[in-house]
């Protein structure tokens, strides 16, 4: 697989998700919030699809619904010929092995009471992959792939920097050798210098392991360096999507143009 392949590994069609939230002066009323409104996206095998938009646009809800971490009201998520929205129990768990997630906050997403060997190896244990020795060997290989050491196996998350913790999170997501990885704002909590290192690592691992990424972000500077395709979200809808190079050069929507013009140091695009 390569980034120019037109074979789609994941296709989502007509996704809808509505939340009920308290409203009114004393919170006694209820109101409906349409987090996803007829959203359709597709991911080319071996490529990176960026989903961008302001806070509250529906990006993270989309990420969770694609992996069925939250149920959809309606819509289809097709992966390897299966509609994930129709699967449950053992069948869904089997597919989830091939669909993993890297979370935004490397401080909150790791269990502080677990050692690195257990954090990274947990997926192998859940899916009953290999013997205990084979599981440990796989954990060691994955840690080395993300730039950590065998000596880190028995350490706890608090003993690492933010960038190192995110490397642990990446190792946890990739130890099962998935096909699709959803990266939910994976560098937004890190210093700028560390962000570049993690982005380079993700790109290297993508090529090495033939991964397909869905990259959730509000930072269009980051997206330009990692994505092949882009989908722009606003108020639960996809307002524009296409190849990154084309949309960055000539966005069709005012909303997209305003997002691009907000990038510091970028020459403003004319309306």
C-alpha positions as YAML, in Angstrom:
chain: A
units: angstrom
residues:
- id: 1
  name: UNK
  ca: [0.00, 0.00, 0.00]
- id: 2
  name: UNK
  ca: [1.14, 3.53, -0.65]
- id: 3
  name: UNK
  ca: [-0.21, 7.04, -0.13]
- id: 4
  name: UNK
  ca: [-1.24, 7.33, -3.77]
- id: 5
  name: UNK
  ca: [-3.46, 4.24, -3.72]
- id: 6
  name: UNK
  ca: [-7.11, 4.92, -4.60]
- id: 7
  name: UNK
  ca: [-8.29, 1.80, -2.78]
- id: 8
  name: UNK
  ca: [-10.41, 2.87, 0.18]
- id: 9
  name: UNK
  ca: [-9.88, 0.94, 3.40]
- id: 10
  name: UNK
  ca: [-12.62, 2.69, 5.39]
- id: 11
  name: UNK
  ca: [-15.78, 4.37, 4.13]
- id: 12
  name: UNK
  ca: [-18.29, 6.16, 6.36]
- id: 13
  name: UNK
  ca: [-21.66, 7.18, 4.90]
- id: 14
  name: UNK
  ca: [-24.47, 9.29, 6.31]
- id: 15
  name: UNK
  ca: [-23.31, 9.37, 9.93]
- id: 16
  name: UNK
  ca: [-25.69, 11.03, 12.38]
- id: 17
  name: UNK
  ca: [-25.23, 11.51, 16.11]
- id: 18
  name: UNK
  ca: [-27.36, 13.67, 18.39]
- id: 19
  name: UNK
  ca: [-26.73, 14.41, 22.06]
- id: 20
  name: UNK
  ca: [-29.24, 15.51, 24.64]
- id: 21
  name: UNK
  ca: [-27.98, 18.20, 27.01]
- id: 22
  name: UNK
  ca: [-29.52, 20.09, 29.90]
- id: 23
  name: UNK
  ca: [-30.72, 23.60, 29.16]
- id: 24
  name: UNK
  ca: [-32.70, 26.39, 30.77]
- id: 25
  name: UNK
  ca: [-31.88, 28.62, 33.71]
- id: 26
  name: UNK
  ca: [-31.75, 25.80, 36.26]
- id: 27
  name: UNK
  ca: [-30.85, 22.97, 33.92]
- id: 28
  name: UNK
  ca: [-34.28, 21.34, 34.08]
- id: 29
  name: UNK
  ca: [-34.89, 21.45, 30.35]
- id: 30
  name: UNK
  ca: [-33.36, 19.36, 27.57]
- id: 31
  name: UNK
  ca: [-32.06, 20.41, 24.18]
- id: 32
  name: UNK
  ca: [-30.73, 18.42, 21.24]
- id: 33
  name: UNK
  ca: [-27.24, 18.97, 19.83]
- id: 34
  name: UNK
  ca: [-26.50, 17.53, 16.39]
- id: 35
  name: UNK
  ca: [-22.85, 16.46, 16.75]
- id: 36
  name: UNK
  ca: [-22.77, 14.66, 13.38]
- id: 37
  name: UNK
  ca: [-25.12, 15.71, 10.62]
- id: 38
  name: UNK
  ca: [-25.09, 13.36, 7.60]
- id: 39
  name: UNK
  ca: [-21.28, 13.04, 7.63]
- id: 40
  name: UNK
  ca: [-19.58, 10.98, 4.91]
- id: 41
  name: UNK
  ca: [-15.80, 10.48, 4.64]
- id: 42
  name: UNK
  ca: [-13.47, 7.91, 3.11]
- id: 43
  name: UNK
  ca: [-9.88, 6.90, 3.86]
- id: 44
  name: UNK
  ca: [-7.53, 5.77, 1.11]
- id: 45
  name: UNK
  ca: [-5.32, 2.81, 2.04]
- id: 46
  name: UNK
  ca: [-1.86, 3.86, 3.18]
- id: 47
  name: UNK
  ca: [-2.76, 7.55, 3.33]
- id: 48
  name: UNK
  ca: [-3.66, 10.14, 5.99]
- id: 49
  name: UNK
  ca: [-7.04, 11.83, 6.09]
- id: 50
  name: UNK
  ca: [-7.07, 14.94, 8.28]
- id: 51
  name: UNK
  ca: [-10.35, 16.00, 9.87]
- id: 52
  name: UNK
  ca: [-10.11, 19.65, 10.87]
- id: 53
  name: UNK
  ca: [-12.32, 22.31, 12.39]
- id: 54
  name: UNK
  ca: [-12.77, 24.52, 15.40]
- id: 55
  name: UNK
  ca: [-13.51, 23.22, 18.88]
- id: 56
  name: UNK
  ca: [-17.02, 21.81, 19.01]
- id: 57
  name: UNK
  ca: [-17.22, 21.13, 15.28]
- id: 58
  name: UNK
  ca: [-17.73, 17.38, 15.80]
- id: 59
  name: UNK
  ca: [-14.22, 16.10, 15.05]
- id: 60
  name: UNK
  ca: [-13.72, 13.98, 18.18]
- id: 61
  name: UNK
  ca: [-17.29, 12.67, 18.05]
- id: 62
  name: UNK
  ca: [-16.57, 11.50, 14.50]
- id: 63
  name: UNK
  ca: [-13.39, 9.78, 15.67]
- id: 64
  name: UNK
  ca: [-15.17, 7.91, 18.46]
- id: 65
  name: UNK
  ca: [-18.11, 6.94, 16.26]
- id: 66
  name: UNK
  ca: [-15.84, 5.61, 13.50]
- id: 67
  name: UNK
  ca: [-14.33, 3.19, 16.03]
- id: 68
  name: UNK
  ca: [-17.74, 2.46, 17.56]
- id: 69
  name: UNK
  ca: [-16.60, 3.78, 20.92]
- id: 70
  name: UNK
  ca: [-19.90, 5.66, 20.76]
- id: 71
  name: UNK
  ca: [-23.02, 4.35, 19.01]
- id: 72
  name: UNK
  ca: [-24.37, 6.14, 15.95]
- id: 73
  name: UNK
  ca: [-27.98, 7.20, 15.55]
- id: 74
  name: UNK
  ca: [-27.72, 6.16, 11.90]
- id: 75
  name: UNK
  ca: [-25.19, 5.61, 9.15]
- id: 76
  name: UNK
  ca: [-22.67, 3.04, 7.96]
- id: 77
  name: UNK
  ca: [-18.96, 2.58, 8.70]
- id: 78
  name: UNK
  ca: [-17.61, 0.05, 6.22]
- id: 79
  name: UNK
  ca: [-14.29, -1.65, 7.01]
- id: 80
  name: UNK
  ca: [-13.07, -4.81, 5.29]
- id: 81
  name: UNK
  ca: [-16.56, -5.45, 3.94]
- id: 82
  name: UNK
  ca: [-18.24, -5.18, 7.34]
- id: 83
  name: UNK
  ca: [-20.52, -2.42, 8.60]
- id: 84
  name: UNK
  ca: [-19.06, -1.73, 12.04]
- id: 85
  name: UNK
  ca: [-22.27, 0.01, 13.12]
- id: 86
  name: UNK
  ca: [-24.07, -3.35, 12.83]
- id: 87
  name: UNK
  ca: [-21.48, -5.38, 14.76]
- id: 88
  name: UNK
  ca: [-21.41, -6.04, 18.50]
- id: 89
  name: UNK
  ca: [-19.75, -8.30, 21.04]
- id: 90
  name: UNK
  ca: [-17.07, -10.67, 19.79]
- id: 91
  name: UNK
  ca: [-17.46, -9.68, 16.12]
- id: 92
  name: UNK
  ca: [-16.87, -5.99, 16.88]
- id: 93
  name: UNK
  ca: [-13.94, -6.77, 19.16]
- id: 94
  name: UNK
  ca: [-12.29, -8.79, 16.38]
- id: 95
  name: UNK
  ca: [-12.53, -5.85, 13.98]
- id: 96
  name: UNK
  ca: [-11.33, -3.39, 16.62]
- id: 97
  name: UNK
  ca: [-7.99, -5.19, 16.67]
- id: 98
  name: UNK
  ca: [-7.39, -3.61, 13.26]
- id: 99
  name: UNK
  ca: [-8.71, -0.18, 14.29]
- id: 100
  name: UNK
  ca: [-6.79, 1.59, 17.02]
- id: 101
  name: UNK
  ca: [-6.62, 5.08, 18.53]
- id: 102
  name: UNK
  ca: [-3.91, 7.44, 19.75]
- id: 103
  name: UNK
  ca: [-5.35, 9.84, 22.28]
- id: 104
  name: UNK
  ca: [-4.81, 13.57, 22.73]
- id: 105
  name: UNK
  ca: [-3.53, 13.76, 26.29]
- id: 106
  name: UNK
  ca: [-0.50, 11.55, 27.06]
- id: 107
  name: UNK
  ca: [-0.89, 12.43, 30.74]
- id: 108
  name: UNK
  ca: [-4.52, 11.34, 31.12]
- id: 109
  name: UNK
  ca: [-4.64, 8.42, 28.69]
- id: 110
  name: UNK
  ca: [-2.13, 6.17, 30.51]
- id: 111
  name: UNK
  ca: [-3.04, 4.33, 33.70]
- id: 112
  name: UNK
  ca: [-0.63, 5.69, 36.34]
- id: 113
  name: UNK
  ca: [-0.76, 2.41, 38.28]
- id: 114
  name: UNK
  ca: [0.35, 0.24, 35.37]
- id: 115
  name: UNK
  ca: [3.89, -0.43, 34.21]
- id: 116
  name: UNK
  ca: [4.80, 0.31, 30.61]
- id: 117
  name: UNK
  ca: [5.01, -3.41, 29.77]
- id: 118
  name: UNK
  ca: [1.39, -3.87, 30.88]
- id: 119
  name: UNK
  ca: [0.10, -0.69, 29.22]
- id: 120
  name: UNK
  ca: [1.59, -1.57, 25.83]
- id: 121
  name: UNK
  ca: [0.84, -5.28, 26.10]
- id: 122
  name: UNK
  ca: [-2.76, -4.96, 27.29]
- id: 123
  name: UNK
  ca: [-4.22, -5.30, 23.79]
- id: 124
  name: UNK
  ca: [-2.27, -8.50, 23.13]
- id: 125
  name: UNK
  ca: [-3.64, -9.91, 26.38]
- id: 126
  name: UNK
  ca: [-7.24, -8.91, 25.62]
- id: 127
  name: UNK
  ca: [-7.13, -10.41, 22.14]
- id: 128
  name: UNK
  ca: [-5.20, -13.49, 23.39]
- id: 129
  name: UNK
  ca: [-2.41, -13.06, 20.86]
- id: 130
  name: UNK
  ca: [0.66, -15.23, 21.50]
- id: 131
  name: UNK
  ca: [2.18, -16.76, 24.61]
- id: 132
  name: UNK
  ca: [3.33, -14.54, 27.50]
- id: 133
  name: UNK
  ca: [6.89, -14.64, 26.12]
- id: 134
  name: UNK
  ca: [5.73, -13.78, 22.60]
- id: 135
  name: UNK
  ca: [3.64, -10.92, 23.98]
- id: 136
  name: UNK
  ca: [6.63, -9.53, 25.88]
- id: 137
  name: UNK
  ca: [8.85, -9.84, 22.80]
- id: 138
  name: UNK
  ca: [6.26, -7.92, 20.75]
- id: 139
  name: UNK
  ca: [6.05, -5.20, 23.42]
- id: 140
  name: UNK
  ca: [9.84, -4.83, 23.40]
- id: 141
  name: UNK
  ca: [9.95, -4.59, 19.60]
- id: 142
  name: UNK
  ca: [7.22, -1.97, 19.60]
- id: 143
  name: UNK
  ca: [8.90, 0.12, 22.30]
- id: 144
  name: UNK
  ca: [12.12, 0.11, 20.30]
- id: 145
  name: UNK
  ca: [10.21, 1.12, 17.16]
- id: 146
  name: UNK
  ca: [8.88, 4.23, 18.89]
- id: 147
  name: UNK
  ca: [12.27, 5.20, 20.31]
- id: 148
  name: UNK
  ca: [12.07, 3.80, 23.84]
- id: 149
  name: UNK
  ca: [14.25, 1.18, 25.51]
- id: 150
  name: UNK
  ca: [13.88, -2.28, 27.03]
- id: 151
  name: UNK
  ca: [14.91, -0.71, 30.34]
- id: 152
  name: UNK
  ca: [11.63, 1.27, 30.25]
- id: 153
  name: UNK
  ca: [9.47, -1.87, 30.55]
- id: 154
  name: UNK
  ca: [9.09, -1.74, 34.32]
- id: 155
  name: UNK
  ca: [8.73, 2.01, 34.69]
- id: 156
  name: UNK
  ca: [5.49, 3.89, 35.39]
- id: 157
  name: UNK
  ca: [4.07, 6.76, 33.28]
- id: 158
  name: UNK
  ca: [5.07, 9.47, 35.79]
- id: 159
  name: UNK
  ca: [8.73, 8.63, 35.14]
- id: 160
  name: UNK
  ca: [8.51, 9.91, 31.54]
- id: 161
  name: UNK
  ca: [8.25, 13.28, 29.81]
- id: 162
  name: UNK
  ca: [5.15, 14.25, 27.81]
- id: 163
  name: UNK
  ca: [6.74, 13.28, 24.51]
- id: 164
  name: UNK
  ca: [7.86, 9.92, 25.88]
- id: 165
  name: UNK
  ca: [4.39, 9.25, 27.24]
- id: 166
  name: UNK
  ca: [2.91, 9.88, 23.82]
- id: 167
  name: UNK
  ca: [5.42, 7.40, 22.40]
- id: 168
  name: UNK
  ca: [4.07, 4.86, 24.90]
- id: 169
  name: UNK
  ca: [0.55, 5.68, 23.70]
- id: 170
  name: UNK
  ca: [1.64, 5.16, 20.10]
- id: 171
  name: UNK
  ca: [3.26, 1.82, 21.00]
- id: 172
  name: UNK
  ca: [0.04, 0.74, 22.74]
- id: 173
  name: UNK
  ca: [-2.00, 1.56, 19.62]
- id: 174
  name: UNK
  ca: [0.38, -0.12, 17.17]
- id: 175
  name: UNK
  ca: [1.37, -3.26, 19.10]
- id: 176
  name: UNK
  ca: [-1.61, -5.09, 17.55]
- id: 177
  name: UNK
  ca: [-0.35, -4.12, 14.08]
- id: 178
  name: UNK
  ca: [-3.62, -2.41, 13.09]
- id: 179
  name: UNK
  ca: [-4.59, -1.27, 9.62]
- id: 180
  name: UNK
  ca: [-6.29, 2.01, 10.56]
- id: 181
  name: UNK
  ca: [-5.24, 4.35, 13.36]
- id: 182
  name: UNK
  ca: [-7.32, 7.32, 14.50]
- id: 183
  name: UNK
  ca: [-5.01, 10.02, 15.88]
- id: 184
  name: UNK
  ca: [-7.14, 12.36, 18.01]
- id: 185
  name: UNK
  ca: [-5.14, 15.61, 18.37]
- id: 186
  name: UNK
  ca: [-2.02, 13.51, 19.17]
- id: 187
  name: UNK
  ca: [0.43, 16.44, 19.42]
- id: 188
  name: UNK
  ca: [-1.74, 19.31, 20.69]
- id: 189
  name: UNK
  ca: [-0.70, 18.77, 24.34]
- id: 190
  name: UNK
  ca: [3.03, 18.74, 23.51]
- id: 191
  name: UNK
  ca: [5.66, 21.46, 23.15]
- id: 192
  name: UNK
  ca: [6.25, 22.59, 19.56]
- id: 193
  name: UNK
  ca: [9.74, 21.02, 19.41]
- id: 194
  name: UNK
  ca: [8.34, 17.67, 20.58]
- id: 195
  name: UNK
  ca: [5.41, 17.92, 18.16]
- id: 196
  name: UNK
  ca: [7.79, 17.75, 15.20]
- id: 197
  name: UNK
  ca: [9.46, 14.62, 16.59]
- id: 198
  name: UNK
  ca: [6.15, 12.83, 17.11]
- id: 199
  name: UNK
  ca: [4.89, 13.78, 13.63]
- id: 200
  name: UNK
  ca: [8.07, 12.44, 12.04]
- id: 201
  name: UNK
  ca: [7.69, 9.24, 14.07]
- id: 202
  name: UNK
  ca: [4.08, 8.79, 12.93]
- id: 203
  name: UNK
  ca: [5.05, 9.28, 9.28]
- id: 204
  name: UNK
  ca: [7.94, 6.83, 9.60]
- id: 205
  name: UNK
  ca: [5.74, 4.18, 11.25]
- id: 206
  name: UNK
  ca: [3.07, 4.69, 8.60]
- id: 207
  name: UNK
  ca: [5.52, 3.79, 5.85]
- id: 208
  name: UNK
  ca: [7.10, 0.97, 7.83]
- id: 209
  name: UNK
  ca: [3.82, -0.69, 8.87]
- id: 210
  name: UNK
  ca: [1.55, 0.26, 5.90]
- id: 211
  name: UNK
  ca: [-0.79, 2.20, 8.20]
- id: 212
  name: UNK
  ca: [-3.75, 4.37, 7.26]
- id: 213
  name: UNK
  ca: [-4.36, 7.38, 9.52]
- id: 214
  name: UNK
  ca: [-7.36, 9.51, 10.35]
- id: 215
  name: UNK
  ca: [-5.75, 12.58, 11.89]
- id: 216
  name: UNK
  ca: [-8.03, 14.80, 13.98]
- id: 217
  name: UNK
  ca: [-6.70, 18.32, 14.50]
- id: 218
  name: UNK
  ca: [-7.59, 21.99, 14.88]
- id: 219
  name: UNK
  ca: [-4.04, 23.04, 13.89]
- id: 220
  name: UNK
  ca: [-3.78, 23.46, 10.14]
- id: 221
  name: UNK
  ca: [-0.01, 24.01, 10.35]
- id: 222
  name: UNK
  ca: [0.35, 20.43, 11.61]
- id: 223
  name: UNK
  ca: [-2.08, 19.02, 9.06]
- id: 224
  name: UNK
  ca: [-0.12, 20.43, 6.11]
- id: 225
  name: UNK
  ca: [2.90, 18.31, 7.08]
- id: 226
  name: UNK
  ca: [1.21, 14.94, 7.63]
- id: 227
  name: UNK
  ca: [-2.04, 14.67, 5.64]
- id: 228
  name: UNK
  ca: [-2.78, 13.65, 2.05]
- id: 229
  name: UNK
  ca: [-6.49, 14.42, 2.15]
- id: 230
  name: UNK
  ca: [-8.55, 16.75, 4.32]
- id: 231
  name: UNK
  ca: [-12.16, 17.01, 5.48]
- id: 232
  name: UNK
  ca: [-13.25, 20.32, 7.03]
- id: 233
  name: UNK
  ca: [-15.96, 20.13, 9.72]
- id: 234
  name: UNK
  ca: [-18.25, 22.90, 10.93]
- id: 235
  name: UNK
  ca: [-21.22, 22.46, 13.28]
- id: 236
  name: UNK
  ca: [-21.36, 18.72, 12.73]
- id: 237
  name: UNK
  ca: [-21.17, 18.85, 8.94]
- id: 238
  name: UNK
  ca: [-18.41, 18.26, 6.39]
- id: 239
  name: UNK
  ca: [-18.29, 21.57, 4.53]
- id: 240
  name: UNK
  ca: [-15.35, 20.79, 2.24]
- id: 241
  name: UNK
  ca: [-13.04, 17.88, 1.47]
- id: 242
  name: UNK
  ca: [-10.34, 16.96, -1.02]
- id: 243
  name: UNK
  ca: [-6.58, 16.73, -1.44]
- id: 244
  name: UNK
  ca: [-4.61, 18.86, 1.02]
- id: 245
  name: UNK
  ca: [-2.54, 20.60, -1.66]
- id: 246
  name: UNK
  ca: [-5.63, 21.66, -3.60]
- id: 247
  name: UNK
  ca: [-7.66, 22.91, -0.64]
- id: 248
  name: UNK
  ca: [-4.73, 24.79, 0.90]
- id: 249
  name: UNK
  ca: [-4.11, 26.51, -2.44]
- id: 250
  name: UNK
  ca: [-7.73, 27.31, -3.35]
- id: 251
  name: UNK
  ca: [-10.41, 26.55, -0.73]
- id: 252
  name: UNK
  ca: [-13.97, 26.65, -2.04]
- id: 253
  name: UNK
  ca: [-15.65, 27.60, 1.24]
- id: 254
  name: UNK
  ca: [-15.31, 30.84, 3.22]
- id: 255
  name: UNK
  ca: [-15.10, 28.84, 6.46]
- id: 256
  name: UNK
  ca: [-12.08, 26.90, 5.16]
- id: 257
  name: UNK
  ca: [-10.50, 30.10, 3.88]
- id: 258
  name: UNK
  ca: [-10.87, 31.73, 7.30]
- id: 259
  name: UNK
  ca: [-9.28, 28.72, 8.99]
- id: 260
  name: UNK
  ca: [-6.32, 28.88, 6.62]
- id: 261
  name: UNK
  ca: [-5.97, 32.64, 7.01]
- id: 262
  name: UNK
  ca: [-5.75, 32.20, 10.79]
- id: 263
  name: UNK
  ca: [-2.43, 30.31, 10.44]
- id: 264
  name: UNK
  ca: [0.30, 32.63, 11.83]
- id: 265
  name: UNK
  ca: [2.70, 33.88, 9.17]
- id: 266
  name: UNK
  ca: [0.65, 32.59, 6.25]
- id: 267
  name: UNK
  ca: [-0.12, 34.96, 3.38]
- id: 268
  name: UNK
  ca: [-3.89, 35.60, 3.47]
- id: 269
  name: UNK
  ca: [-5.99, 34.04, 0.72]
- id: 270
  name: UNK
  ca: [-8.24, 36.40, -1.19]
- id: 271
  name: UNK
  ca: [-11.98, 35.75, -1.17]
...
